């Protein structure tokens, strides 16, 4: 089981620096994190940053050297030369119940600016390799559920009748799971 523990944004969106600790935390044992704020407060920036960071994990579950989504250049805080997203997750091994932390950093430098920080995705690759190994040993192995349904979501092309039975693999669950334009056709099939 994989749980997101912390998210740190630096010079991204409207945030110069933001540390988010996701549930459960020491004070609250709930498994739910709720973001509340006015329009423009940065809720969507936080969620898009999570999706961007997790896209690298998903891409590397699919293939060893997979590439996720980069930080968009227009997401870099005005007047700053670069932005970073740092994610820490806790992965619990299904057989041993041993929890292992993994951390990765995604960086983006604005065009024409000198790079001050580099992406560090080794631990995302290690975590993805863990799940690929599990799947190689057992084709019924589970993967973490990861989905992003932004406010801009729409339902396109809903089939009224399913004409044939489809077989899906566990990895198919990651198809477009973090894309902003979601097509629910496969969900209904």
GROMACS elastic network, one bead per residue, 0.5 to 0.9 nm:
[ bonds ]
;  ai    aj funct       b0    kb
    1    90     6  0.80902   500
    1    91     6  0.55407   500
    1    92     6  0.50299   500
    1    93     6  0.68169   500
    1    94     6  0.68926   500
    1    99     6  0.88284   500
    1   142     6  0.87818   500
    1   143     6  0.81313   500
    1   144     6  0.65335   500
    2    89     6  0.66117   500
    2    90     6  0.56373   500
    2    92     6  0.63027   500
    2    93     6  0.88776   500
    2    99     6  0.89871   500
    2   143     6  0.88063   500
    2   144     6  0.61060   500
    2   145     6  0.87166   500
    3    22     6  0.88515   500
    3    23     6  0.89534   500
    3    88     6  0.87823   500
    3    89     6  0.54636   500
    3    90     6  0.52315   500
    3    91     6  0.63964   500
    3    92     6  0.84652   500
    3   144     6  0.86826   500
    4     7     6  0.79124   500
    4    21     6  0.86329   500
    4    22     6  0.66774   500
    4    23     6  0.83585   500
    4    87     6  0.75305   500
    4    88     6  0.62110   500
    4    90     6  0.63827   500
    4    91     6  0.87310   500
    5    20     6  0.84181   500
    5    21     6  0.59344   500
    5    22     6  0.52669   500
    5    23     6  0.72083   500
    5    24     6  0.80828   500
    5    25     6  0.85492   500
    5    87     6  0.77844   500
    5    88     6  0.55946   500
    5    89     6  0.51411   500
    5    90     6  0.65674   500
    5   101     6  0.89219   500
    6    19     6  0.70961   500
    6    20     6  0.55275   500
    6    22     6  0.58593   500
    6    86     6  0.80655   500
    6    87     6  0.58962   500
    6    88     6  0.52024   500
    6    89     6  0.70476   500
    7    18     6  0.80101   500
    7    19     6  0.59284   500
    7    20     6  0.51017   500
    7    21     6  0.66349   500
    7    22     6  0.79064   500
    7    46     6  0.84303   500
    7    49     6  0.86191   500
    7    50     6  0.74734   500
    7    85     6  0.71755   500
    7    86     6  0.57323   500
    7    88     6  0.65529   500
    8    17     6  0.72723   500
    8    18     6  0.55583   500
    8    20     6  0.62255   500
    8    21     6  0.87447   500
    8    84     6  0.79512   500
    8    85     6  0.58200   500
    8    87     6  0.65093   500
    8    88     6  0.87571   500
    9    12     6  0.59454   500
    9    13     6  0.86482   500
    9    15     6  0.68725   500
    9    16     6  0.75524   500
    9    17     6  0.56320   500
    9    18     6  0.51255   500
    9    19     6  0.66391   500
    9    20     6  0.84866   500
    9    46     6  0.80460   500
    9    49     6  0.79204   500
    9    83     6  0.76003   500
    9    84     6  0.59030   500
    9    86     6  0.65240   500
    9    87     6  0.89323   500
   10    13     6  0.87969   500
   10    15     6  0.65543   500
   10    16     6  0.53745   500
   10    18     6  0.65676   500
   10    19     6  0.88567   500
   10    76     6  0.88404   500
   10    77     6  0.85881   500
   10    82     6  0.84227   500
   10    83     6  0.55032   500
   10    84     6  0.51795   500
   10    85     6  0.66312   500
   10    86     6  0.84695   500
   11    14     6  0.73543   500
   11    15     6  0.55912   500
   11    17     6  0.62319   500
   11    18     6  0.88041   500
   11    75     6  0.84433   500
   11    76     6  0.58868   500
   11    78     6  0.82472   500
   11    80     6  0.66764   500
   11    81     6  0.85768   500
   11    82     6  0.68016   500
   11    84     6  0.69028   500
   12    15     6  0.54105   500
   12    16     6  0.66183   500
   12    17     6  0.79153   500
   12    18     6  0.89794   500
   12    45     6  0.79276   500
   12    49     6  0.85722   500
   12    71     6  0.88819   500
   12    75     6  0.56194   500
   12    77     6  0.51393   500
   12    78     6  0.89314   500
   12    82     6  0.82923   500
   12    83     6  0.53340   500
   12    84     6  0.68643   500
   12    85     6  0.78720   500
   13    16     6  0.81455   500
   13    42     6  0.72393   500
   13    45     6  0.60742   500
   13    46     6  0.85728   500
   13    74     6  0.82554   500
   13    76     6  0.59804   500
   13    77     6  0.54107   500
   13    78     6  0.84767   500
   13    83     6  0.88272   500
   14    40     6  0.86573   500
   14    41     6  0.79767   500
   14    42     6  0.66026   500
   14    45     6  0.80580   500
   14    75     6  0.84479   500
   14    76     6  0.85199   500
   14    77     6  0.61222   500
   14    78     6  0.84789   500
   15    18     6  0.60912   500
   15    42     6  0.78437   500
   15    45     6  0.89372   500
   15    77     6  0.71151   500
   16    77     6  0.71026   500
   16    83     6  0.89509   500
   20    46     6  0.88715   500
   21    24     6  0.83262   500
   21    25     6  0.70150   500
   21    33     6  0.89247   500
   22    25     6  0.67410   500
   22    31     6  0.84187   500
   22    32     6  0.79389   500
   22    33     6  0.59354   500
   23    26     6  0.88017   500
   23    28     6  0.73230   500
   23    29     6  0.69805   500
   23    30     6  0.60589   500
   23    31     6  0.50876   500
   23    32     6  0.56674   500
   23    33     6  0.54600   500
   24    27     6  0.82405   500
   24    28     6  0.60690   500
   24    30     6  0.52751   500
   24    31     6  0.51847   500
   24    32     6  0.72766   500
   24    33     6  0.80292   500
   25    28     6  0.53470   500
   25    29     6  0.60215   500
   25    30     6  0.78442   500
   25    31     6  0.88077   500
   26    29     6  0.67707   500
   28    31     6  0.86428   500
   29    32     6  0.89070   500
   30    33     6  0.79170   500
   35    43     6  0.63148   500
   36    41     6  0.87682   500
   36    43     6  0.73196   500
   37    40     6  0.80673   500
   37    41     6  0.56962   500
   37    42     6  0.78146   500
   37    43     6  0.69247   500
   38    41     6  0.54213   500
   38    42     6  0.85215   500
   38    43     6  0.86404   500
   39    42     6  0.78027   500
   39    43     6  0.82952   500
   40    43     6  0.76134   500
   40    44     6  0.83762   500
   41    44     6  0.83813   500
   41    45     6  0.87426   500
   42    45     6  0.50073   500
   42    46     6  0.63044   500
   42    47     6  0.88111   500
   43    46     6  0.52851   500
   43    47     6  0.64849   500
   43    48     6  0.87256   500
   44    47     6  0.50635   500
   44    48     6  0.59307   500
   44    49     6  0.83245   500
   44   150     6  0.77431   500
   44   151     6  0.82686   500
   45    48     6  0.51538   500
   45    49     6  0.59698   500
   45    50     6  0.85864   500
   45    75     6  0.84357   500
   46    49     6  0.51383   500
   46    50     6  0.63167   500
   46    51     6  0.87684   500
   47    50     6  0.50642   500
   47    51     6  0.62580   500
   47    52     6  0.86090   500
   47   148     6  0.79479   500
   47   150     6  0.81294   500
   48    52     6  0.60440   500
   48    53     6  0.85806   500
   48   148     6  0.82597   500
   48   150     6  0.81016   500
   48   178     6  0.88407   500
   48   180     6  0.88834   500
   49    52     6  0.50011   500
   49    53     6  0.61297   500
   49    54     6  0.84824   500
   49    71     6  0.78753   500
   49    85     6  0.67060   500
   50    53     6  0.52376   500
   50    54     6  0.60331   500
   50    55     6  0.84568   500
   50    85     6  0.81223   500
   50    87     6  0.77895   500
   50   148     6  0.89469   500
   51    54     6  0.51417   500
   51    55     6  0.59640   500
   51    69     6  0.85782   500
   51   146     6  0.86657   500
   51   147     6  0.80887   500
   51   148     6  0.65643   500
   51   177     6  0.89740   500
   51   178     6  0.57048   500
   51   179     6  0.82306   500
   52    55     6  0.52091   500
   52    56     6  0.72449   500
   52    68     6  0.71573   500
   52    69     6  0.55134   500
   52    70     6  0.67965   500
   52    71     6  0.68142   500
   52    85     6  0.85302   500
   52   106     6  0.87073   500
   52   178     6  0.77177   500
   53    56     6  0.58382   500
   53    57     6  0.73953   500
   53    68     6  0.77193   500
   53    69     6  0.76587   500
   53    70     6  0.84057   500
   53    71     6  0.85504   500
   53    85     6  0.68292   500
   53    86     6  0.77042   500
   53    87     6  0.69960   500
   53   104     6  0.82077   500
   53   105     6  0.79111   500
   53   106     6  0.67318   500
   54    57     6  0.51307   500
   54    58     6  0.63096   500
   54    59     6  0.86090   500
   54    68     6  0.78611   500
   54    69     6  0.88676   500
   54    87     6  0.84110   500
   54   124     6  0.87045   500
   54   146     6  0.80540   500
   54   178     6  0.80861   500
   55    58     6  0.50534   500
   55    59     6  0.60076   500
   55    60     6  0.85329   500
   55    67     6  0.79153   500
   55    69     6  0.59954   500
   55    70     6  0.89595   500
   55   177     6  0.88363   500
   55   178     6  0.66339   500
   55   179     6  0.89977   500
   56    59     6  0.50983   500
   56    60     6  0.61595   500
   56    61     6  0.85996   500
   56    66     6  0.71547   500
   56    67     6  0.58291   500
   56    69     6  0.68391   500
   56    70     6  0.88154   500
   56   106     6  0.89333   500
   56   121     6  0.79984   500
   56   124     6  0.71584   500
   56   125     6  0.83937   500
   57    60     6  0.51846   500
   57    61     6  0.61977   500
   57    62     6  0.87993   500
   57    66     6  0.84784   500
   57    67     6  0.87180   500
   57    68     6  0.74610   500
   57   121     6  0.86955   500
   57   124     6  0.53946   500
   57   125     6  0.68255   500
   57   127     6  0.76146   500
   57   128     6  0.60289   500
   58    61     6  0.50867   500
   58    62     6  0.64944   500
   58    63     6  0.88503   500
   58    66     6  0.82369   500
   58    67     6  0.88745   500
   58    68     6  0.74107   500
   58   128     6  0.74260   500
   58   146     6  0.85299   500
   58   174     6  0.69603   500
   59    62     6  0.52508   500
   59    63     6  0.63301   500
   59    64     6  0.80334   500
   59    65     6  0.78506   500
   59    67     6  0.56315   500
   59    68     6  0.55084   500
   59   128     6  0.85567   500
   59   174     6  0.89531   500
   60    64     6  0.50154   500
   60    65     6  0.59152   500
   60    67     6  0.70308   500
   60    68     6  0.80333   500
   60   124     6  0.76017   500
   60   125     6  0.60271   500
   60   127     6  0.88281   500
   60   128     6  0.56261   500
   60   129     6  0.76578   500
   60   132     6  0.89978   500
   61    64     6  0.67793   500
   61    66     6  0.78132   500
   61   125     6  0.78689   500
   61   127     6  0.82950   500
   61   129     6  0.66387   500
   61   130     6  0.87111   500
   61   131     6  0.67998   500
   61   132     6  0.60898   500
   61   171     6  0.83753   500
   62    65     6  0.88167   500
   62    66     6  0.69458   500
   62   128     6  0.82528   500
   62   132     6  0.79494   500
   62   171     6  0.73328   500
   62   174     6  0.89574   500
   63    66     6  0.51142   500
   63    67     6  0.88200   500
   63   128     6  0.88306   500
   63   132     6  0.88385   500
   64   125     6  0.70905   500
   64   128     6  0.78684   500
   64   129     6  0.73128   500
   64   132     6  0.89530   500
   65   125     6  0.79769   500
   67    70     6  0.84518   500
   69    72     6  0.84420   500
   70    73     6  0.86203   500
   70   106     6  0.78561   500
   70   107     6  0.82134   500
   70   108     6  0.74212   500
   71    74     6  0.85002   500
   71    75     6  0.69407   500
   71    76     6  0.81628   500
   71    83     6  0.79176   500
   71    84     6  0.80557   500
   71    85     6  0.83232   500
   71   106     6  0.75726   500
   71   107     6  0.71173   500
   71   108     6  0.59074   500
   72    75     6  0.53543   500
   72    76     6  0.74451   500
   72   108     6  0.77723   500
   73    76     6  0.57000   500
   73    82     6  0.86118   500
   73    83     6  0.87026   500
   73   108     6  0.70780   500
   73   109     6  0.75352   500
   73   110     6  0.60213   500
   73   111     6  0.78962   500
   74    77     6  0.79288   500
   74    78     6  0.85950   500
   74   110     6  0.85646   500
   75    78     6  0.85597   500
   75    83     6  0.79161   500
   76    79     6  0.83825   500
   76    80     6  0.67572   500
   76    81     6  0.75544   500
   76    82     6  0.61846   500
   76    83     6  0.53974   500
   76    84     6  0.86666   500
   76   108     6  0.78717   500
   76   109     6  0.81358   500
   76   110     6  0.73273   500
   77    80     6  0.56373   500
   77    81     6  0.82511   500
   77    82     6  0.79367   500
   77    83     6  0.72916   500
   78    81     6  0.84689   500
   80    83     6  0.76565   500
   80   109     6  0.89134   500
   80   110     6  0.80392   500
   81   108     6  0.86048   500
   81   109     6  0.58075   500
   81   110     6  0.53838   500
   81   111     6  0.83972   500
   81   112     6  0.88369   500
   81   113     6  0.58106   500
   81   114     6  0.72939   500
   81   115     6  0.76777   500
   81   116     6  0.81711   500
   82   107     6  0.71241   500
   82   108     6  0.54438   500
   82   110     6  0.57057   500
   82   113     6  0.80506   500
   82   114     6  0.86743   500
   82   115     6  0.72502   500
   82   116     6  0.73361   500
   82   117     6  0.76588   500
   83   106     6  0.84096   500
   83   107     6  0.57684   500
   83   108     6  0.54052   500
   83   109     6  0.65897   500
   83   110     6  0.83772   500
   83   117     6  0.84703   500
   84   105     6  0.67509   500
   84   106     6  0.55164   500
   84   108     6  0.64418   500
   84   109     6  0.88880   500
   84   117     6  0.79653   500
   84   118     6  0.88359   500
   84   119     6  0.81110   500
   85   104     6  0.83401   500
   85   105     6  0.56938   500
   85   106     6  0.51729   500
   85   107     6  0.65502   500
   86   103     6  0.71715   500
   86   104     6  0.57816   500
   86   106     6  0.63637   500
   86   107     6  0.86271   500
   87   102     6  0.82176   500
   87   103     6  0.56038   500
   87   104     6  0.55827   500
   87   105     6  0.64858   500
   87   106     6  0.85920   500
   88   101     6  0.68555   500
   88   102     6  0.56137   500
   88   104     6  0.66995   500
   88   105     6  0.89531   500
   89   100     6  0.83635   500
   89   101     6  0.57323   500
   89   102     6  0.53259   500
   89   103     6  0.64321   500
   89   104     6  0.89647   500
   90    99     6  0.61606   500
   90   100     6  0.55604   500
   90   102     6  0.62500   500
   90   103     6  0.88409   500
   91    98     6  0.81637   500
   91    99     6  0.53816   500
   91   100     6  0.52744   500
   91   101     6  0.62775   500
   91   102     6  0.74761   500
   91   127     6  0.80671   500
   92    95     6  0.87696   500
   92    96     6  0.80015   500
   92    97     6  0.55204   500
   92    98     6  0.54032   500
   92   100     6  0.62928   500
   92   101     6  0.87839   500
   93    96     6  0.55967   500
   93    97     6  0.50907   500
   93    98     6  0.54910   500
   93    99     6  0.64091   500
   93   100     6  0.79741   500
   94    97     6  0.56540   500
   94    98     6  0.80753   500
   95    98     6  0.82556   500
   96    99     6  0.87055   500
  102   123     6  0.55987   500
  102   124     6  0.69599   500
  102   126     6  0.83249   500
  102   127     6  0.71102   500
  103   120     6  0.87126   500
  103   121     6  0.80746   500
  103   122     6  0.85576   500
  103   123     6  0.58596   500
  103   124     6  0.69902   500
  104   119     6  0.78307   500
  104   120     6  0.56419   500
  104   121     6  0.50693   500
  104   122     6  0.70382   500
  104   123     6  0.58857   500
  104   124     6  0.59428   500
  105   118     6  0.80498   500
  105   119     6  0.52910   500
  105   121     6  0.62167   500
  106   118     6  0.74151   500
  106   120     6  0.64399   500
  106   121     6  0.72349   500
  107   117     6  0.63594   500
  107   118     6  0.56689   500
  107   120     6  0.81890   500
  108   115     6  0.82029   500
  108   117     6  0.79706   500
  108   118     6  0.78035   500
  108   119     6  0.78821   500
  109   112     6  0.83988   500
  109   113     6  0.65426   500
  109   114     6  0.72663   500
  109   115     6  0.56669   500
  109   116     6  0.77301   500
  109   117     6  0.79386   500
  109   118     6  0.87862   500
  110   113     6  0.55375   500
  110   114     6  0.81432   500
  110   115     6  0.82550   500
  111   114     6  0.85181   500
  115   118     6  0.73617   500
  120   123     6  0.78646   500
  120   124     6  0.86007   500
  121   124     6  0.52079   500
  121   125     6  0.63110   500
  121   126     6  0.87548   500
  122   125     6  0.50865   500
  122   126     6  0.62383   500
  122   127     6  0.87450   500
  123   127     6  0.60751   500
  123   128     6  0.83977   500
  124   127     6  0.51861   500
  124   128     6  0.61055   500
  124   129     6  0.85297   500
  125   128     6  0.50441   500
  125   129     6  0.60343   500
  125   130     6  0.86217   500
  126   129     6  0.50192   500
  126   130     6  0.63005   500
  126   131     6  0.89386   500
  127   130     6  0.50519   500
  127   131     6  0.66428   500
  127   132     6  0.87809   500
  128   131     6  0.52469   500
  128   132     6  0.62026   500
  128   133     6  0.86052   500
  129   133     6  0.59867   500
  129   134     6  0.84990   500
  130   133     6  0.51755   500
  130   134     6  0.62725   500
  130   135     6  0.87109   500
  131   135     6  0.61287   500
  131   136     6  0.85059   500
  131   141     6  0.83106   500
  131   142     6  0.82508   500
  131   143     6  0.68465   500
  131   144     6  0.89481   500
  132   135     6  0.50604   500
  132   136     6  0.60427   500
  132   137     6  0.86482   500
  133   137     6  0.62300   500
  133   138     6  0.85247   500
  134   137     6  0.52670   500
  134   138     6  0.60509   500
  134   139     6  0.80515   500
  134   141     6  0.61810   500
  134   142     6  0.82763   500
  135   138     6  0.50003   500
  135   139     6  0.51223   500
  135   140     6  0.69888   500
  135   141     6  0.52299   500
  135   142     6  0.76550   500
  135   143     6  0.84916   500
  136   139     6  0.63017   500
  136   141     6  0.85488   500
  137   140     6  0.89607   500
  137   141     6  0.81699   500
  138   141     6  0.53880   500
  139   142     6  0.87299   500
  139   169     6  0.89085   500
  139   170     6  0.85910   500
  140   170     6  0.79305   500
  141   170     6  0.81054   500
  142   145     6  0.88535   500
  142   170     6  0.72037   500
  143   146     6  0.88456   500
  143   170     6  0.70871   500
  143   171     6  0.77288   500
  143   173     6  0.89328   500
  145   173     6  0.80263   500
  145   174     6  0.83083   500
  146   173     6  0.84275   500
  146   174     6  0.72079   500
  146   177     6  0.65997   500
  146   178     6  0.75730   500
  147   173     6  0.88423   500
  147   174     6  0.77594   500
  147   176     6  0.84492   500
  147   178     6  0.56743   500
  147   179     6  0.87478   500
  148   176     6  0.89725   500
  148   177     6  0.60407   500
  148   179     6  0.71421   500
  148   180     6  0.74534   500
  148   182     6  0.89833   500
  149   152     6  0.79834   500
  149   153     6  0.61320   500
  149   177     6  0.81406   500
  149   178     6  0.76218   500
  149   179     6  0.81545   500
  149   180     6  0.69310   500
  149   181     6  0.85934   500
  149   182     6  0.74621   500
  150   153     6  0.55137   500
  150   179     6  0.88110   500
  150   180     6  0.61992   500
  150   181     6  0.84338   500
  150   182     6  0.89191   500
  151   154     6  0.87000   500
  151   180     6  0.87696   500
  152   180     6  0.71037   500
  152   181     6  0.73937   500
  153   180     6  0.66895   500
  153   181     6  0.59763   500
  153   182     6  0.60648   500
  153   183     6  0.86774   500
  154   181     6  0.71044   500
  154   182     6  0.65187   500
  154   183     6  0.74030   500
  154   184     6  0.83915   500
  155   158     6  0.71125   500
  155   182     6  0.71232   500
  155   183     6  0.61128   500
  155   184     6  0.58763   500
  155   185     6  0.81978   500
  156   182     6  0.78763   500
  156   183     6  0.55063   500
  156   184     6  0.64798   500
  156   185     6  0.71313   500
  157   183     6  0.72815   500
  157   184     6  0.74349   500
  157   185     6  0.60192   500
  158   161     6  0.89472   500
  158   183     6  0.85009   500
  158   184     6  0.67699   500
  158   185     6  0.52756   500
  158   186     6  0.87722   500
  158   188     6  0.68956   500
  158   189     6  0.87807   500
  159   162     6  0.65400   500
  159   185     6  0.65241   500
  159   188     6  0.69811   500
  159   189     6  0.73791   500
  160   188     6  0.88499   500
  161   189     6  0.85546   500
  162   165     6  0.75443   500
  162   188     6  0.81493   500
  162   189     6  0.60153   500
  163   189     6  0.88359   500
  164   189     6  0.86283   500
  165   189     6  0.80375   500
  166   189     6  0.73638   500
  168   171     6  0.81734   500
  168   172     6  0.61494   500
  168   173     6  0.81743   500
  169   172     6  0.53070   500
  169   173     6  0.75321   500
  170   173     6  0.57829   500
  170   174     6  0.80898   500
  171   174     6  0.56791   500
  171   175     6  0.75438   500
  172   175     6  0.53517   500
  173   176     6  0.82493   500
  173   177     6  0.70420   500
  174   178     6  0.77652   500
  175   178     6  0.81227   500
  175   179     6  0.86804   500
  176   180     6  0.81989   500
  176   181     6  0.82432   500
  176   182     6  0.67709   500
  176   183     6  0.81218   500
  177   180     6  0.85842   500
  177   182     6  0.78114   500
  178   181     6  0.89129   500
  178   182     6  0.85060   500
  179   182     6  0.63272   500
  183   186     6  0.74834   500
  183   187     6  0.83372   500
  184   187     6  0.50846   500
  184   188     6  0.64738   500
  184   189     6  0.87736   500
  185   188     6  0.53557   500
  185   189     6  0.62674   500
